[in-house]
């Protein structure tokens, strides 16, 4: 490991960064994504097949292939966040952050005193290279990137306060759950949904909070960059495999003039 969070540096420099989801919990797929051009990979421990420990192990595969890893943790509990950080995650995506109070707890769980109340075991954890980095506890916060997922309409009024919390770097808009919270499940382009998401964007831009989201919901990468998003997650490995499989099967049927059973 190194102490430098290159992804955080890229975002702070104003770069628009794109990423792919890793849903299959295997190092081979993690490596494949990096080697096919996705230099930032989100390891999904919320909805993907890997549990937290397996997901944290996949950081090694992404980094060894030359990529940068983000871990979407399954929950925002103190134990989960502490475990993820100790095991070497520097960039975290935290789901279902519904209030400023929750965001404040997350920031506290992730930072050592006096900034927060992260449990101390710095000399023996992977994050410090097992004690080799003797300044780890004093500098860990500098390289930490925390993305708080904004996924409920009730959170819109909390965005400005969330932006003021030391340690929260980005509001990551989850449009699917956001739409569901407004009784528009799987209708992310509904005008009411888009209107509320636009309000999140407006507030975040006004207070200088970085924005992230997924591609889609009626908007392209370029559309999202224009709206102020600096981090955009695109395809996932399952969808890529399924689309390629369907296309290959359709080609075989077209060439043979028949359909499989």
C-alpha positions in Angstrom: 0.0 0.0 0.0 0.9 3.6 -0.2 -0.5 6.5 1.8 -1.5 8.5 -1.2 -5.1 8.5 -2.3 -4.7 9.3 -6.0 -8.5 9.3 -6.6 -9.0 12.0 -4.0 -6.2 14.1 -5.5 -7.8 13.7 -9.0 -11.2 14.9 -7.8 -9.7 17.8 -5.8 -7.8 18.8 -9.0 -11.1 19.2 -10.8 -11.0 16.0 -12.9 -14.2 14.3 -13.9 -13.6 10.7 -12.9 -15.6 7.7 -14.1 -15.7 4.2 -12.6 -17.3 0.8 -13.0 -19.1 -1.4 -10.4 -17.6 -4.7 -9.3 -20.6 -6.9 -8.4 -19.0 -10.3 -8.9 -16.8 -10.8 -5.8 -13.8 -12.2 -7.7 -10.3 -10.9 -8.1 -10.2 -12.0 -11.7 -13.1 -9.7 -12.7 -11.6 -6.9 -10.7 -8.4 -7.3 -12.6 -10.2 -7.6 -15.9 -12.1 -4.3 -15.3 -8.8 -2.4 -14.7 -7.0 -4.0 -17.6 -9.9 -3.0 -19.9 -9.6 0.6 -19.0 -11.7 1.1 -15.8 -8.9 2.5 -13.6 -11.4 3.2 -10.8 -13.5 0.3 -9.5 -16.3 0.5 -6.9 -16.3 -2.8 -5.0 -20.0 -3.2 -4.1 -20.4 -4.8 -0.7 -24.0 -3.6 -0.3 -25.6 -5.3 -3.3 -22.7 -7.3 -4.8 -21.8 -10.9 -4.2 -18.8 -10.2 -1.9 -19.3 -9.7 1.8 -17.3 -7.1 3.6 -14.2 -9.2 4.2 -14.2 -10.6 0.7 -14.7 -7.1 -0.7 -11.9 -5.6 1.3 -9.6 -8.4 0.0 -10.5 -7.3 -3.5 -8.8 -3.9 -2.9 -5.5 -5.8 -3.4 -6.6 -7.1 -6.9 -7.7 -3.6 -8.1 -4.5 -1.9 -6.8 -2.2 -4.7 -8.1 -3.7 -4.3 -11.6 -3.0 -0.6 -11.4 -6.4 0.7 -10.4 -7.9 2.7 -7.6 -10.6 1.1 -5.4 -13.6 2.4 -3.7 -15.5 0.2 -1.3 -19.2 0.6 -1.0 -19.8 -0.7 2.6 -23.0 -2.6 3.4 -24.0 -0.2 6.2 -22.8 2.8 8.2 -22.2 1.1 11.5 -19.1 2.0 13.5 -17.8 -1.5 13.4 -18.2 -1.8 9.6 -16.4 1.5 8.9 -13.6 0.8 11.4 -13.1 -2.6 9.9 -13.0 -1.2 6.3 -10.5 1.5 7.2 -8.2 -0.8 9.2 -8.1 -3.2 6.3 -6.9 -0.6 3.9 -9.9 1.1 2.3 -9.1 4.8 1.7 -12.2 5.6 -0.4 -15.6 4.7 1.1 -19.1 5.0 -0.3 -21.6 4.8 2.5 -25.3 4.0 1.5 -28.5 5.4 2.8 -27.2 8.5 4.5 -30.5 10.0 5.4 -29.6 12.9 7.7 -26.8 15.3 8.8 -26.7 13.5 12.1 -26.0 10.2 10.4 -23.3 11.9 8.3 -21.7 13.4 11.4 -21.5 10.0 13.0 -20.0 8.5 9.9 -17.3 11.2 9.8 -16.6 10.7 13.5 -16.3 6.9 13.1 -13.8 7.3 10.3 -11.4 9.9 11.9 -9.0 9.5 14.8 -9.2 11.9 17.7 -9.4 14.9 17.9 -11.4 15.0 14.6 -13.5 12.0 15.5 -13.6 8.8 17.5 -12.2 6.1 15.3 -11.0 3.1 17.3 -7.2 3.0 17.5 -5.1 0.0 16.4 -2.8 1.9 14.0 0.4 -0.1 14.5 -1.1 -3.5 13.6 -3.5 -2.8 10.7 -3.0 -3.1 6.9 -3.8 0.6 6.5 -0.5 1.5 8.1 1.5 -1.2 6.4 1.3 -3.0 9.7 3.1 -0.2 11.5 5.7 0.7 8.9 3.9 4.1 8.4 4.5 5.5 11.8 2.7 8.7 11.1 -0.5 6.9 9.9 -2.8 7.9 12.8 -1.8 11.6 12.4 -2.2 11.7 8.6 -4.9 9.1 7.7 -7.7 11.8 7.5 -5.8 13.6 4.7 -6.1 10.6 2.4 -9.6 9.5 3.4 -12.4 10.0 0.8 -15.9 9.6 2.1 -18.9 9.6 -0.3 -22.3 9.9 1.5 -25.1 8.4 -0.6 -28.1 10.7 -0.8 -30.9 8.4 -1.5 -34.1 9.8 0.1 -36.1 12.8 -0.7 -36.2 13.8 3.0 -32.4 14.3 2.9 -32.7 17.1 0.4 -33.1 19.6 3.2 -30.1 18.2 5.0 -27.6 18.6 2.2 -26.2 22.0 3.1 -25.6 20.8 6.7 -24.0 17.6 5.5 -21.6 19.7 3.3 -20.3 21.5 6.4 -19.3 18.3 8.2 -15.5 17.8 8.3 -14.7 14.5 6.7 -17.6 14.2 4.3 -16.2 14.9 0.8 -19.0 14.0 -1.6 -22.8 13.7 -1.9 -23.4 10.6 -4.1 -26.9 10.8 -5.4 -28.6 7.4 -5.8 -31.4 8.0 -8.2 -33.1 4.6 -8.0 -33.7 4.7 -4.3 -34.3 8.4 -4.4 -37.2 7.8 -6.9 -38.5 5.0 -4.7 -38.6 7.3 -1.7 -41.0 9.5 -3.7 -43.2 6.5 -4.7 -41.7 6.4 -8.2 -39.8 3.1 -8.1 -37.9 2.5 -11.4 -39.1 5.9 -12.7 -36.0 8.0 -12.2 -36.9 10.4 -15.0 -40.2 11.5 -13.4 -40.3 15.3 -13.3 -40.8 15.4 -9.5 -37.8 13.1 -9.0 -35.6 15.1 -11.3 -36.7 18.3 -9.6 -35.7 17.1 -6.2 -32.4 15.8 -7.5 -31.8 19.1 -9.1 -32.3 20.8 -5.7 -29.5 18.5 -4.3 -27.2 19.5 -7.1 -28.0 23.2 -6.7 -27.3 23.2 -2.9 -24.1 21.1 -3.3 -22.7 23.4 -5.9 -23.5 26.4 -3.8 -21.7 25.1 -0.8 -18.8 23.5 -2.6 -19.7 19.8 -1.9 -18.5 17.4 -4.6 -21.2 15.5 -6.4 -21.3 11.9 -7.6 -23.9 9.6 -9.1 -24.5 6.8 -11.6 -24.8 7.3 -15.4 -28.4 7.1 -16.7 -31.7 8.3 -15.3 -32.0 10.1 -18.7 -28.6 11.7 -18.6 -25.3 10.9 -20.2 -21.8 11.3 -18.8 -21.5 14.7 -20.5 -24.9 15.8 -19.1 -23.8 14.9 -15.6 -20.5 16.7 -15.9 -22.4 19.8 -17.1 -24.6 19.5 -14.0 -21.6 19.6 -11.8 -20.8 15.9 -11.1 -17.1 15.1 -10.7 -17.6 11.4 -10.1 -19.8 9.2 -12.3 -20.2 5.4 -12.0 -21.1 3.7 -15.2 -21.5 0.0 -16.0 -21.4 -3.0 -13.8 -19.7 -6.3 -14.6 -23.0 -8.3 -14.4 -24.7 -6.1 -17.0 -21.6 -6.1 -19.2 -21.5 -9.9 -19.2 -25.2 -10.3 -19.7 -25.2 -7.8 -22.7 -22.3 -9.5 -24.3 -23.8 -12.9 -23.8 -27.1 -11.9 -25.3 -25.4 -10.3 -28.3 -23.2 -13.4 -28.9 -26.3 -15.7 -28.7 -28.3 -13.5 -31.0 -25.4 -13.6 -33.5 -25.2 -17.4 -33.4 -29.0 -17.7 -34.0 -28.9 -15.2 -36.9 -26.0 -17.0 -38.6 -27.6 -20.4 -38.2 -31.1 -19.3 -39.0 -32.5 -21.0 -35.9 -33.3 -20.4 -32.3 -31.9 -22.4 -29.4 -34.2 -24.3 -27.1 
